[in-house]
């Protein structure tokens, strides 16, 4: 009887793993089709100022703050996070759908479109953040923490290949010479459809039978006042401040370069190629470097890009900087979530999953307002401040979020399949 239960649970975990791979590839494809830099280029194209874009970024992170607060009591109702994972998946399609709708009405009512994007950015990212948090919490139960780390890199490569083929065919089958607003709509529409499908796929997850009697740890609010948590908050706070400045980096550079819709779309395959290369590097680097140190390297690379802002005055130079940064995102920055998981014990995971977003967003929100007002007039001082914060945050990340080496299998050791794997 016990052997049958274990065999059935192993089959369910394998199925959950395949679902995760499918949803991750779908997210990778969709996120690249409506990538941050490409969406920023669209916003600049329809007349958004740097300050307008900073307010969009603010709405995104207000959603993150709300998510980190709301998900704590939700974990008390659903400790596994599986129901949260299913329902919150509908936030991701809201984001490209909002931009797609905006592309049809921006000439009729700029204010109305601006309010629409503020709303979809806030609510969409609120749900998306809850989904990411629930995924961290549910992964050990669904298919195992070690598998979560390993398949993440593989998914990036497969998803990147799919997106590259789809993007290149779309780019060259469309009339690039006469490309206008419709050029942007194609990519936003494709991203919306894909994310709707991946949201539906979340409902296919099943809880393994041998975990039915287990109760995941409830989020304990008292932990956030412990010495360990207060120290761990520092790198998240610095990351939020630095990322606020970096979130406006594409807008500042693109405005100086006046990219056409076709050149803006080049950012997508360029980012995908970097994603594939970065994902391949992730699988190599993660065997030799701790996830916390990989995170610190990603912060450093972002800071260097920010420091170079004053001298980026040609499209090829921007594409080179963008490509390098996207390689970093696909490799080193991919370690951020695994490093958070690796730094905590199982009973701490619900609080860690919620609080890392809260600490990040608490500094991001006021910082992005200030950077939005000052960025155009004081570009380099703003980028210098943000980049310095990221570098310092990287050092503190390594110090205060140490990797729990005992959780990782020794090099060459096979992961044992079974309960929790």
Order of alpha helices (4+ residues) and beta strands (2+ residues): alpha-alpha-alpha-alpha-alpha-alpha-alpha-alpha-alpha-alpha-alpha-alpha-alpha-alpha-alpha-alpha
